[in-house]
Amino acid sequence: MDSETTILGLKNQVKQFCDDREWDEFHNAKEFFIGIITEASELLEQFRFKSESEIEEMLKDSNKRESIGNKLADVFISLLRFAQRYDFDLSDELSTKITINEINYPISKAKGSSKKYTEL
């Protein structure tokens, strides 16, 4: 449950799973990023050529939600494992990026706009 879980706890859970299987030799930066892209592409595939209303219906279907959740978890596992293996503090990284985004996307210019900050 999100409200009862820490990022460190999740990192440790993924680490233990991988340690139990002795997967360190296969887990390097390149392989993590290939995994993230591969799993994200599989997630995207479920939404391809779907209208907004079809997506809303899909998200109400328990089997499709389960499939989407599994793909989200696959992406998250790779991200967590990379952060754990290479000592990235995801909370700090997120806070830093939000600060950068607040500068790049001030409310006065970005509110209601989907433009990239270089176009504002």
DAURQUI-V121127 format. One record per run of one state. SS is the DSSP state (H for helix, E for strand, C for the rest). FROM is the first residue (numbers start at 0). TO is the last residue. Records with the same first field share a line. If there is no record, write none. Layout:
BEGIN
SS->FROM-TO + FROM-TO
END
This chain:
BEGIN
C->0-0 + 4-5 + 20-22 + 26-27 + 45-50 + 60-60 + 85-88 + 104-105 + 110-115 + 119-119
H->1-3 + 6-19 + 23-25 + 28-44 + 51-59 + 61-84 + 89-103 + 106-109 + 116-118
END
